[in-house]
């Protein structure tokens, strides 16, 4: 068997794996007394199943392959704390060079149109069903009214929002559930098209050139 045949078989196998849908289902509650989320991800006809539970900041993760429980990788809290500390210190040292001019270039009408189109296509491909019920209030009647209008506009089709507005006081007590599916190859194709569109391509290409220039200046300074 030639090398080209092996490469084609590998690519076809990879495409087949990426075409298998990843289904997800989640339910939870968000309020002042309880923050809970239970989520299940299943891939390959439940060949691989991951269960994620979050309750008041504590997370639980379980993974099963063909019905066999796999050991979870539990990280040392001290190691996690040190890594976070190093990451924060690194971000403080790094200069990103953001400015009003840079932000204005990013937030162009053409860029926002491309982003909006990409998000709409991704959302349609997920086949999401969402149901929320409960009560909410911002403490400000005007802001609560604005939120009520936005929620009413979103309450269509696969999205069911049975939410009552409280105009008297700030309150948040919402329960809900959602389900859907993700086909990795579809998301990958949409992401590639998004990244290669003209306004997005200009953005990441300029960022790469800036990173390369800074690295070259830094390397040249070491030899001076």
Secondary structure as UniProt FT lines:
FT   HELIX           3..19
FT   STRAND          21..31
FT   STRAND          35..43
FT   TURN            44..47
FT   STRAND          48..55
FT   TURN            56..57
FT   STRAND          58..65
FT   TURN            66..67
FT   STRAND          68..70
FT   HELIX           77..93
FT   HELIX           100..106
FT   HELIX           109..126
FT   STRAND          129..138
FT   HELIX           141..154
FT   TURN            157..158
FT   STRAND          159..165
FT   STRAND          170..183
FT   HELIX           184..196
FT   HELIX           198..222
//
